[in-house]
Amino acid sequence: MRSIALGSHRAASPRLALRWIRERTSHITDQLDTAYARPGRHWLTDEPEHERALAYLATGTAYQLTLHDDSTRYVLVAYPRGAAS
């Protein structure tokens, strides 16, 4: 399996990092077939999960969201400041 970085973004706060993940998730789900997009679209409206992501980042833990289709896996990761990527 081969990894290809599709982008990165430095965010000044956990909330801005979460905003970036939301934007990227929206872009990805717009390109996936309906069945594969469903988990990402659900995540976009899952406020308790967003709060959990913010709590992870605020306490120094990375947060990861993985979406996929038949042939590709999209891994969105936010690392807290100072964490090794």
PLY file of the C-alpha trace (Angstrom):
ply
format ascii 1.0
element vertex 85
property float x
property float y
property float z
element edge 84
property int vertex1
property int vertex2
end_header
0.00 0.00 0.00
1.26 3.45 -0.88
0.48 6.74 0.88
0.07 9.98 -0.99
-0.25 13.20 1.00
-3.08 15.28 -0.43
-2.59 18.33 1.73
-1.84 19.78 5.11
-2.73 22.84 7.10
-1.29 24.45 10.24
-4.09 25.52 12.52
-3.63 27.94 15.42
-6.09 26.09 17.68
-7.90 22.76 18.08
-11.12 24.42 16.90
-9.46 25.63 13.70
-7.97 22.18 13.14
-11.43 20.67 13.49
-12.78 23.22 11.01
-10.13 22.11 8.49
-11.08 18.44 8.98
-14.75 19.35 8.46
-13.94 21.19 5.22
-11.81 18.35 3.89
-14.44 15.78 4.90
-17.07 17.76 3.03
-14.88 17.90 -0.09
-14.17 14.17 0.06
-17.77 13.11 0.64
-18.89 15.28 -2.28
-16.71 13.09 -4.53
-17.69 9.67 -3.15
-20.63 7.52 -4.19
-23.58 7.87 -1.81
-22.97 4.68 0.16
-19.32 5.52 0.78
-20.09 9.16 1.57
-22.69 8.31 4.23
-20.24 7.84 7.18
-18.50 11.13 6.38
-21.78 13.00 6.04
-22.90 11.57 9.36
-19.61 12.65 10.96
-20.14 16.20 9.64
-23.29 16.52 11.78
-22.06 14.56 14.82
-21.55 17.36 17.38
-20.67 14.99 20.27
-17.90 13.51 18.11
-16.64 17.01 17.27
-16.48 17.80 20.98
-14.55 14.56 21.54
-12.11 15.59 18.80
-11.60 18.97 20.44
-11.02 17.31 23.82
-8.43 14.97 22.29
-6.56 17.85 20.70
-6.75 20.01 23.83
-5.20 17.22 25.91
-2.38 16.53 23.44
-3.84 13.52 21.61
-4.11 13.32 17.83
-7.54 12.86 16.26
-8.08 10.76 13.14
-11.01 10.29 10.78
-10.85 7.64 8.05
-13.14 7.49 5.02
-12.89 5.03 2.13
-14.34 3.67 -1.06
-13.49 0.50 -2.99
-9.96 1.49 -3.86
-8.90 4.44 -1.70
-8.65 5.22 1.98
-8.69 8.88 3.07
-7.12 9.50 6.47
-7.59 12.94 7.98
-5.43 13.54 11.06
-5.07 16.52 13.34
-2.02 16.59 15.60
-1.82 18.86 18.64
0.91 21.48 18.65
4.27 19.98 19.43
3.18 16.41 18.63
5.23 14.38 16.20
3.43 13.76 12.93
0 1
1 2
2 3
3 4
4 5
5 6
6 7
7 8
8 9
9 10
10 11
11 12
12 13
13 14
14 15
15 16
16 17
17 18
18 19
19 20
20 21
21 22
22 23
23 24
24 25
25 26
26 27
27 28
28 29
29 30
30 31
31 32
32 33
33 34
34 35
35 36
36 37
37 38
38 39
39 40
40 41
41 42
42 43
43 44
44 45
45 46
46 47
47 48
48 49
49 50
50 51
51 52
52 53
53 54
54 55
55 56
56 57
57 58
58 59
59 60
60 61
61 62
62 63
63 64
64 65
65 66
66 67
67 68
68 69
69 70
70 71
71 72
72 73
73 74
74 75
75 76
76 77
77 78
78 79
79 80
80 81
81 82
82 83
83 84
